[in-house]
Amino acid sequence: MAEPRALRPVLGVSACNRPFGEETAQVVINRYIEAAMRHADVAALLIPALPDLMDADEVAGRIDGLLLTGSPSNVDPELYGDTQGDGPFDPARDRMSMALVEAMAARGKPVFGICRGIQEINVARGGTLARDLGAEGRPLSHHSEERTAIAPMFAHRHRVDFVPGGILERTFGTKALTVNSVHYQGIARLGSGLTVEATASDGVTEAVSGRSGAAPLLAVQWHPEWDADSDDQSAAFFRLLGRALRGDPLYPVTGDQN
């Protein structure tokens, strides 16, 4: 029997500040929300990136889990001690996301991330980011040469290898997966309390896990929301999210919480 909708967990989904004509809009691409609601079987609330008008603490107490989405904007390099880096930037989203990661951990509620989301989590935990991962001449390009049309960008794919015994290896029941790759930045130094779940052939971290208080934290650099309706392995990411929001620890939780 399906779970009554009134009883489903509520997922907070991070929004971005995006130009809308002469104004600014709070934006989340539908595919993130639809994939989560359909495959995790959750309700969803959008969290505006307006930290001057709303505190992360007042949001975290009202949701059961958090999804930090991808975005065209990059995390401000000043947040991880760098002075270089290309925009566009969204400093208000940076502030809200970093605060949300802390607020959810303080309440022991799960956090998931996709693309920019994994980078935000890493920086929030004191890690750093690498840039120019789509540059020509690299052993592996993490972004297609096509920068305008969406479908060709998401058709760019490469293999990721799972860390033995990790959440993703156990979930997918395989040692490796071929994923889409649409990013110019990625993890350099791993943040505190995070564990690598998957890597690309050039050593770039493609997924991490950890704890949000006593709850799971899981993030990937690729975009499972892009083809979740037609690819069961992509949908599996959101099924994990749904399990976590219903109290499944996904892995044994022992020792000190952080």
Rosetta silent file (secondary structure, phi, psi, omega in degrees, C-alpha in Angstrom):
SEQUENCE: MAEPRALRPVLGVSACNRPFGEETAQVVINRYIEAAMRHADVAALLIPALPDLMDADEVAGRIDGLLLTGSPSNVDPELYGDTQGDGPFDPARDRMSMALVEAMAARGKPVFGICRGIQEINVARGGTLARDLGAEGRPLSHHSEERTAIAPMFAHRHRVDFVPGGILERTFGTKALTVNSVHYQGIARLGSGLTVEATASDGVTEAVSGRSGAAPLLAVQWHPEWDADSDDQSAAFFRLLGRALRGDPLYPVTGDQN
SCORE:     score description
SCORE:     0.000 S_00000001
   1 L     0.000  133.909 -178.946    0.000    0.000    0.000 S_00000001
   2 L   -67.507  148.294  178.614    1.331    3.421   -0.949 S_00000001
   3 L   -69.977  130.703  178.009    2.269    5.804    1.836 S_00000001
   4 L   -56.843  137.298 -176.186   -0.442    8.476    2.357 S_00000001
   5 H   -59.902  -33.677 -178.584    0.783   11.755    0.916 S_00000001
   6 H   -65.638  -17.589 -177.295    0.004   13.608    4.101 S_00000001
   7 H  -104.360   -0.831 -177.509    2.518   11.397    5.914 S_00000001
   8 L   -69.231  148.728  174.727    5.391   11.589    3.426 S_00000001
   9 L   -61.771  157.078 -179.762    8.678   13.187    4.509 S_00000001
  10 E  -110.560  122.453 -179.479    9.317   16.755    3.404 S_00000001
  11 E  -100.350  127.100  170.852   12.479   17.476    1.418 S_00000001
  12 E   -85.435  133.700 -177.159   13.955   20.967    1.314 S_00000001
  13 E  -121.549  124.134 -175.273   15.418   21.792   -2.114 S_00000001
  14 E   -72.418  139.487  176.952   17.914   24.628   -2.523 S_00000001
  15 L  -107.371  167.918  179.085   17.158   27.393   -5.005 S_00000001
  16 E  -120.412  157.532  168.084   19.451   29.807   -6.870 S_00000001
  17 E   -86.919  118.065 -177.665   19.324   33.509   -7.661 S_00000001
  18 E  -130.903  144.157  176.452   18.936   33.720  -11.444 S_00000001
  19 E   -61.207  140.375  176.885   18.278   36.680  -13.780 S_00000001
  20 E  -140.606   88.911 -172.830   14.680   36.968  -14.964 S_00000001
  21 L    64.889 -125.813  178.768   14.436   39.883  -17.361 S_00000001
  22 L   -90.045    2.677 -176.056   15.250   42.977  -15.310 S_00000001
  23 E  -117.833 -177.439  176.460   14.606   41.153  -12.055 S_00000001
  24 E  -120.396  135.694 -179.176   16.015   38.232  -10.061 S_00000001
  25 E  -118.253  152.934  168.955   14.108   34.993   -9.525 S_00000001
  26 E   -85.944  122.378 -169.721   14.500   32.050   -7.165 S_00000001
  27 E  -128.998  134.106  165.292   15.030   29.102   -9.501 S_00000001
  28 L  -133.411  125.394  177.825   15.174   25.325   -9.231 S_00000001
  29 L   -64.133  136.103 -173.966   15.084   23.331  -12.466 S_00000001
  30 H   -54.533  -33.515 -173.637   12.065   21.033  -12.436 S_00000001
  31 H   -61.413  -31.792  177.050   14.060   17.853  -13.044 S_00000001
  32 H   -65.300  -46.864 -176.416   15.606   18.018   -9.552 S_00000001
  33 H   -68.991  -45.828 -177.141   12.244   18.367   -7.852 S_00000001
  34 H   -64.039  -42.843  179.952   10.412   15.867  -10.033 S_00000001
  35 H   -62.365  -42.109 -179.763   13.086   13.183   -9.685 S_00000001
  36 H   -67.541  -46.852 -177.137   13.120   13.541   -5.910 S_00000001
  37 H   -65.989  -38.243 -176.161    9.348   13.595   -5.494 S_00000001
  38 H   -77.216  -47.066 -170.830    8.778   10.686   -7.873 S_00000001
  39 H   -95.388  -22.101  172.674   11.601    8.311   -6.960 S_00000001
  40 L   -94.401  -12.256 -178.389   12.112    9.189   -3.287 S_00000001
  41 L    55.384   58.641  179.979    8.323    9.502   -2.771 S_00000001
  42 L  -129.510  161.949  165.249    8.590   12.728   -0.790 S_00000001
  43 E   -85.542  162.925 -177.353    6.958   16.125   -0.666 S_00000001
  44 E  -138.483  143.654  173.040    9.208   19.073   -1.483 S_00000001
  45 E  -128.388  133.653  179.700    9.612   22.688   -0.396 S_00000001
  46 E   -83.646  137.171 -179.247   11.895   25.133   -2.179 S_00000001
  47 E  -107.152  110.431 -179.026   14.376   27.039   -0.035 S_00000001
  48 L   -68.056  145.044  177.718   15.097   30.525   -1.383 S_00000001
  49 L   -86.482   68.445 -178.127   18.687   31.724   -1.402 S_00000001
  50 L  -130.975   67.465 -173.290   17.824   34.832    0.605 S_00000001
  51 L   -65.848  -17.430  176.742   19.931   34.553    3.772 S_00000001
  52 L   -76.550  -16.622 -177.306   19.339   38.195    4.725 S_00000001
  53 L  -112.435  -11.023 -176.380   15.625   37.492    5.046 S_00000001
  54 L  -151.793  134.481  178.805   15.602   33.921    6.375 S_00000001
  55 L   -90.364  146.841  175.677   17.864   31.905    8.661 S_00000001
  56 H   -60.691  -34.850 -178.780   18.883   28.341    7.925 S_00000001
  57 H   -60.550  -39.540 -178.355   17.905   27.384   11.469 S_00000001
  58 H   -74.020  -19.460  176.178   14.261   28.292   10.947 S_00000001
  59 H   -84.256  -45.598 -174.121   14.178   26.184    7.774 S_00000001
  60 H   -59.127  -31.580  179.529   16.026   23.126    9.086 S_00000001
  61 L   -72.384  -11.600 -174.290   13.499   22.627   11.853 S_00000001
  62 L  -109.100   -5.538 -179.245   10.665   22.334    9.344 S_00000001
  63 L  -119.622  161.332 -179.062   12.058   19.838    6.835 S_00000001
  64 L   -97.195  -15.486  178.799   13.046   16.164    7.086 S_00000001
  65 E  -167.794  169.599 -175.099   16.005   16.318    4.719 S_00000001
  66 E  -131.903  136.683  171.308   17.900   18.604    2.359 S_00000001
  67 E  -119.480  117.823  174.024   18.894   18.374   -1.308 S_00000001
  68 E   -93.130  117.590 -170.445   21.528   20.819   -2.544 S_00000001
  69 L   -89.235  172.110  170.762   21.074   21.053   -6.300 S_00000001
  70 L   -75.601  169.900 -177.198   23.316   21.808   -9.228 S_00000001
  71 L  -166.540  153.910  172.913   23.556   25.313  -10.682 S_00000001
  72 L   -67.955  -19.818 -177.257   25.315   27.302  -13.425 S_00000001
  73 L   -81.951  157.687  177.831   26.993   29.350  -10.674 S_00000001
  74 E  -107.484  150.804  174.158   30.252   28.444   -8.958 S_00000001
  75 L   -65.403  135.000 -179.455   31.080   28.471   -5.268 S_00000001
  76 L   -60.690  122.468 -177.613   32.998   31.646   -4.419 S_00000001
  77 H   -62.222  -23.117  178.377   36.706   30.686   -4.180 S_00000001
  78 H   -62.055  -23.869 -179.494   37.209   33.056   -1.244 S_00000001
  79 H   -71.224  -18.957  176.319   35.189   30.595    0.839 S_00000001
  80 H  -121.322   27.233  169.887   37.976   28.023    0.514 S_00000001
  81 L    78.483   25.002  179.817   40.907   30.395    0.715 S_00000001
  82 L  -115.581  160.317  179.209   41.538   31.015   -2.976 S_00000001
  83 L  -115.774   -7.123 -178.771   41.674   34.251   -4.956 S_00000001
  84 L  -100.345  169.684  175.221   41.210   32.823   -8.468 S_00000001
  85 L   133.346  145.716 -178.775   38.110   31.517  -10.159 S_00000001
  86 L  -105.732  143.372  175.188   35.535   32.352  -12.794 S_00000001
  87 L   -79.151 -169.814    9.248   31.884   33.187  -12.235 S_00000001
  88 L   -73.500  153.801  176.713   29.046   33.396  -12.387 S_00000001
  89 E  -115.058  159.037  177.682   28.820   33.452   -8.601 S_00000001
  90 L  -138.593   77.510 -173.907   25.807   33.370   -6.295 S_00000001
  91 H   -59.982  -30.736  178.669   27.063   34.543   -2.884 S_00000001
  92 H   -68.816  -38.911  175.251   23.600   34.430   -1.334 S_00000001
  93 H   -65.364  -41.879  176.799   23.216   30.774   -2.296 S_00000001
  94 H   -52.757  -51.245 -176.482   26.700   30.095   -0.908 S_00000001
  95 H   -62.472  -44.303 -178.500   25.725   31.583    2.448 S_00000001
  96 H   -67.392  -42.640 -177.977   22.389   29.792    2.648 S_00000001
  97 H   -65.274  -45.948 -179.872   23.794   26.408    1.603 S_00000001
  98 H   -60.498  -42.472  179.949   26.735   26.521    4.017 S_00000001
  99 H   -67.813  -35.883  179.339   24.427   27.488    6.865 S_00000001
 100 H   -66.617  -39.913  177.945   21.929   24.772    5.936 S_00000001
 101 H   -57.895  -43.756  179.499   24.617   22.066    6.010 S_00000001
 102 H   -68.635  -42.873 -176.759   25.472   23.108    9.579 S_00000001
 103 H   -66.773  -37.261  178.559   21.853   23.509   10.674 S_00000001
 104 H   -68.984  -39.386  178.595   20.843   20.075    9.370 S_00000001
 105 H   -64.005  -38.952 -179.925   23.824   18.426   11.069 S_00000001
 106 H   -63.446  -25.651 -179.724   22.910   20.094   14.363 S_00000001
 107 L  -101.876    0.392 -179.824   19.468   18.467   14.098 S_00000001
 108 L    64.347   45.037 -179.631   20.680   15.098   12.832 S_00000001
 109 L  -117.044  144.407 -172.528   18.836   15.344    9.513 S_00000001
 110 L   -67.908  148.898  178.440   20.063   13.902    6.191 S_00000001
 111 E  -130.447  131.701  176.434   21.764   15.980    3.507 S_00000001
 112 E  -124.393  150.963 -179.477   22.156   15.034   -0.161 S_00000001
 113 E  -140.257  148.382  176.612   23.992   16.930   -2.888 S_00000001
 114 E  -130.953  126.707  174.754   24.221   16.983   -6.681 S_00000001
 115 L    54.492 -103.548  177.292   27.023   18.705   -8.661 S_00000001
 116 H   -55.960  -32.705 -178.616   27.289   22.177   -7.044 S_00000001
 117 H   -60.067  -41.520  179.098   25.780   20.516   -3.989 S_00000001
 118 H   -66.911  -35.142  179.246   28.756   18.185   -3.450 S_00000001
 119 H   -68.657  -40.457  177.292   31.083   21.171   -3.812 S_00000001
 120 H   -62.104  -44.530  179.389   29.091   23.198   -1.261 S_00000001
 121 H   -61.268  -43.882 -178.875   29.170   20.332    1.219 S_00000001
 122 H   -63.002  -43.617  179.488   32.918   19.924    0.772 S_00000001
 123 H   -68.176  -39.145  177.703   33.600   23.632    1.303 S_00000001
 124 H   -60.581  -28.405  178.827   31.216   23.747    4.283 S_00000001
 125 L   -93.470   13.537  175.578   33.352   20.978    5.826 S_00000001
 126 L    89.739    9.128  179.084   36.585   22.919    5.273 S_00000001
 127 L   -86.185  178.616  179.939   37.608   21.373    1.948 S_00000001
 128 L  -124.808  169.063 -178.894   38.768   23.066   -1.240 S_00000001
 129 E  -120.680  150.547  172.573   37.837   22.928   -4.908 S_00000001
 130 E  -104.487  150.877 -178.346   39.783   22.419   -8.131 S_00000001
 131 L  -118.856  176.133  175.078   38.903   24.293  -11.317 S_00000001
 132 L    60.536   36.783 -179.803   39.244   23.883  -15.083 S_00000001
 133 L   -77.771   -7.502  175.744   38.212   20.234  -15.044 S_00000001
 134 L  -102.956    7.900 -174.598   36.720   20.627  -18.512 S_00000001
 135 L   -68.967  146.292  175.520   39.870   22.077  -20.027 S_00000001
 136 L   -65.843  146.299  178.425   41.356   20.624  -23.193 S_00000001
 137 L    94.264  -10.617  175.125   44.517   18.595  -22.667 S_00000001
 138 L   -73.219  154.677  177.604   43.414   17.013  -19.400 S_00000001
 139 L   -62.848  -25.165  177.170   43.587   13.200  -19.220 S_00000001
 140 L  -146.830  123.441  177.210   39.815   13.260  -18.714 S_00000001
 141 L   -88.441  131.314 -178.146   37.483   16.126  -19.534 S_00000001
 142 L   -97.022    7.040  177.034   34.613   16.529  -17.083 S_00000001
 143 L  -146.126  142.437  179.471   32.555   18.764  -19.374 S_00000001
 144 L   -70.796  165.327  175.682   31.675   18.460  -23.039 S_00000001
 145 L   -71.929  -22.844  179.279   32.866   20.995  -25.585 S_00000001
 146 L   -77.328  122.369 -174.307   29.237   21.911  -26.196 S_00000001
 147 L  -114.247    2.048 -176.046   28.306   24.725  -23.816 S_00000001
 148 L  -116.271  -57.747 -177.704   24.857   25.762  -25.012 S_00000001
 149 L   -72.035  132.377 -173.702   22.580   22.853  -25.943 S_00000001
 150 H   -68.340  -49.852 -174.418   21.525   20.865  -22.868 S_00000001
 151 H   -58.657  -46.178  177.301   21.206   17.375  -24.365 S_00000001
 152 H   -62.079  -34.798  178.010   24.735   17.240  -25.858 S_00000001
 153 H   -61.711  -46.128 -176.727   26.174   18.437  -22.559 S_00000001
 154 H   -78.312  -10.051  174.191   24.487   15.654  -20.613 S_00000001
 155 H   -78.396  -13.585  178.377   25.476   13.092  -23.242 S_00000001
 156 L   -73.581  120.400 -172.208   29.093   13.593  -22.160 S_00000001
 157 E  -136.219  156.897  172.133   29.863   10.587  -19.959 S_00000001
 158 E  -154.500  169.743 -178.170   32.719    8.785  -18.277 S_00000001
 159 E   -83.214  143.501  167.558   33.316    5.937  -15.857 S_00000001
 160 E  -123.841  142.159  179.396   33.455    6.296  -12.092 S_00000001
 161 E  -105.777  129.356 -179.206   34.843    3.592   -9.827 S_00000001
 162 E   -81.348  145.098  174.346   33.194    2.945   -6.476 S_00000001
 163 L   -72.267  129.007 -178.319   35.196    2.572   -3.289 S_00000001
 164 L   -56.269  132.958  177.365   34.855   -1.055   -2.107 S_00000001
 165 L    83.410   -1.797 -178.666   32.350   -1.438    0.705 S_00000001
 166 L   -76.872  173.469  179.648   30.916    2.060    0.293 S_00000001
 167 H   -59.468  -44.880 -174.992   27.260    3.062    0.191 S_00000001
 168 H   -70.921  -38.662  176.833   27.220    3.389   -3.586 S_00000001
 169 H   -62.144  -42.595  179.374   28.936    0.072   -4.293 S_00000001
 170 H   -67.854  -36.601 -178.523   26.430   -1.695   -2.040 S_00000001
 171 H   -67.322  -48.175 -174.479   23.518    0.219   -3.559 S_00000001
 172 H   -86.853  -17.254  179.488   24.377   -0.421   -7.200 S_00000001
 173 L    65.100   30.480 -179.982   25.880   -3.867   -6.691 S_00000001
 174 L  -147.659  162.370 -177.730   28.709   -3.079   -9.076 S_00000001
 175 L   -87.775  -16.483 -176.342   32.272   -1.800   -8.901 S_00000001
 176 E  -152.596  164.473 -178.684   31.826    0.993  -11.454 S_00000001
 177 E  -148.702  146.913  171.952   29.236    3.085  -13.253 S_00000001
 178 E   -98.256  124.518 -173.187   29.177    5.273  -16.356 S_00000001
 179 E  -126.562  160.379  172.092   27.757    8.684  -15.490 S_00000001
 180 E   -72.589  159.719 -175.207   27.083   12.018  -17.168 S_00000001
 181 L  -145.854  110.692 -173.063   29.639   14.737  -16.464 S_00000001
 182 L  -137.745   60.972 -178.216   28.782   18.439  -16.639 S_00000001
 183 L  -148.623  145.232  176.838   31.155   20.317  -14.352 S_00000001
 184 L  -103.011  -14.527  178.655   34.197   22.571  -14.547 S_00000001
 185 L  -121.975  160.056  177.835   34.944   22.455  -10.806 S_00000001
 186 E  -164.557 -177.444 -176.709   35.280   19.589   -8.355 S_00000001
 187 E   -71.831  133.891  171.200   36.739   18.525   -5.036 S_00000001
 188 L  -104.181  -83.321  174.925   40.451   19.141   -4.430 S_00000001
 189 L   -88.924  129.526 -176.700   41.120   18.683   -0.684 S_00000001
 190 L   -70.894  139.103  179.791   38.440   16.588    0.980 S_00000001
 191 L   -73.194  161.577 -178.172   36.453   18.230    3.762 S_00000001
 192 L   -61.851  135.017  175.846   36.444   17.057    7.371 S_00000001
 193 L    79.794    2.222  179.798   34.344   13.991    8.125 S_00000001
 194 L   -99.096  146.768  178.223   33.795   13.117    4.470 S_00000001
 195 E  -121.502  134.875  178.140   34.672    9.778    2.872 S_00000001
 196 E   -68.924  131.388  177.943   35.284    9.269   -0.834 S_00000001
 197 E  -105.785  -26.741 -177.952   32.637    7.020   -2.405 S_00000001
 198 E  -158.384  150.352  177.830   33.709    7.161   -6.061 S_00000001
 199 E  -135.600  154.661  171.524   36.508    8.515   -8.251 S_00000001
 200 E   -87.293  172.865 -176.303   37.091    9.159  -11.939 S_00000001
 201 L   -66.100  -21.384  178.306   40.085    7.721  -13.792 S_00000001
 202 L   -91.679    6.493  177.124   42.028   10.973  -13.287 S_00000001
 203 L    91.674   -5.348  178.951   41.538   10.780   -9.521 S_00000001
 204 L   -65.786  133.870  178.382   38.833   13.439   -9.253 S_00000001
 205 E   -69.881  126.816 -177.085   36.398   12.670   -6.439 S_00000001
 206 E  -109.010  -13.071  178.075   32.972   11.891   -7.904 S_00000001
 207 E  -160.966  147.760  177.492   30.972   11.075   -4.759 S_00000001
 208 E  -136.658  157.716  172.063   31.303   11.438   -0.994 S_00000001
 209 E  -134.175  169.014  179.683   29.490   10.224    2.082 S_00000001
 210 E   177.549 -155.939  179.682   29.537   11.203    5.717 S_00000001
 211 E  -127.808  140.408  172.534   27.237   12.053    8.561 S_00000001
 212 E  -107.861   87.109 -164.744   24.898   14.946    9.119 S_00000001
 213 L    67.341 -122.960  176.104   24.831   14.606   12.891 S_00000001
 214 L   -96.520    1.630 -177.285   23.664   11.003   13.224 S_00000001
 215 E   -97.545  165.319 -179.303   21.938   11.042    9.826 S_00000001
 216 E   -72.996  151.366  169.055   23.394   10.174    6.406 S_00000001
 217 E  -130.096  129.603 -178.069   25.128   12.633    4.117 S_00000001
 218 E  -148.988  134.137 -179.265   25.646   11.628    0.495 S_00000001
 219 E  -148.156  147.372 -179.666   26.566   13.666   -2.573 S_00000001
 220 E  -128.413  152.568 -179.516   27.569   13.009   -6.176 S_00000001
 221 L   -85.694  -21.429  179.096   29.286   15.149   -8.791 S_00000001
 222 L   -86.959 -173.370 -172.808   27.168   13.836  -11.663 S_00000001
 223 L  -119.565   83.593  178.813   23.471   14.478  -12.382 S_00000001
 224 H   -66.529  -20.345 -179.429   21.231   11.493  -11.544 S_00000001
 225 H   -71.253  -19.057 -174.937   18.168   13.717  -11.923 S_00000001
 226 H   -63.204  -40.695 -175.363   18.811   14.083  -15.675 S_00000001
 227 H  -131.151   31.642 -174.621   17.606   10.592  -16.612 S_00000001
 228 L   -63.083  -28.869 -178.690   16.051    9.262  -13.420 S_00000001
 229 L   -76.515  -21.600 -176.642   12.805    8.271  -15.150 S_00000001
 230 L  -114.993   -6.677 -176.836   14.549    6.122  -17.747 S_00000001
 231 L  -126.670  112.674 -175.537   17.652    4.921  -15.885 S_00000001
 232 H   -65.220  -30.154  178.839   17.158    2.757  -12.810 S_00000001
 233 H   -68.884  -33.837  174.664   20.680    3.454  -11.561 S_00000001
 234 H   -69.917  -42.725  178.759   19.939    7.176  -11.548 S_00000001
 235 H   -62.005  -28.367 -178.598   16.622    6.597   -9.813 S_00000001
 236 H   -62.090  -31.771  176.676   18.464    4.561   -7.167 S_00000001
 237 H   -59.653  -42.691 -178.113   20.135    7.734   -5.887 S_00000001
 238 H   -76.817  -29.418  173.266   16.724    9.196   -5.098 S_00000001
 239 H   -64.156  -37.961  174.102   15.459    5.960   -3.588 S_00000001
 240 H   -59.842  -44.349  178.395   18.410    6.230   -1.202 S_00000001
 241 H   -57.566  -46.447  179.302   17.336    9.769   -0.418 S_00000001
 242 H   -61.364  -39.663  177.397   13.813    8.582    0.361 S_00000001
 243 H   -64.070  -42.851 -179.005   15.114    5.868    2.660 S_00000001
 244 H   -62.661  -40.698  179.991   17.316    8.339    4.524 S_00000001
 245 H   -68.754  -16.411  177.630   14.400   10.742    5.073 S_00000001
 246 L   -99.004   10.855  172.609   12.457    7.831    6.580 S_00000001
 247 L   100.452    2.102  177.605   15.182    7.115    9.137 S_00000001
 248 L   -74.500  122.786 -179.137   17.362    4.542    7.366 S_00000001
 249 L   -71.646  -12.344 -179.516   20.982    5.282    8.391 S_00000001
 250 L    68.260  -27.515  177.594   22.208    3.731    5.094 S_00000001
 251 L  -154.390  159.016  179.419   25.347    2.607    6.966 S_00000001
 252 L   -61.459  134.117  177.684   26.179    1.820   10.592 S_00000001
 253 L  -104.890  115.422 -179.467   26.524    4.984   12.683 S_00000001
 254 L  -136.092  165.229  174.458   29.153    4.648   15.403 S_00000001
 255 L    75.761 -165.004 -177.718   31.507    6.852   17.356 S_00000001
 256 L   -70.546  147.221  176.501   31.343   10.605   17.839 S_00000001
 257 L   -91.173  146.941  176.094   28.888   12.645   15.791 S_00000001
 258 L  -140.869    0.000    0.000   30.104   15.611   13.785 S_00000001
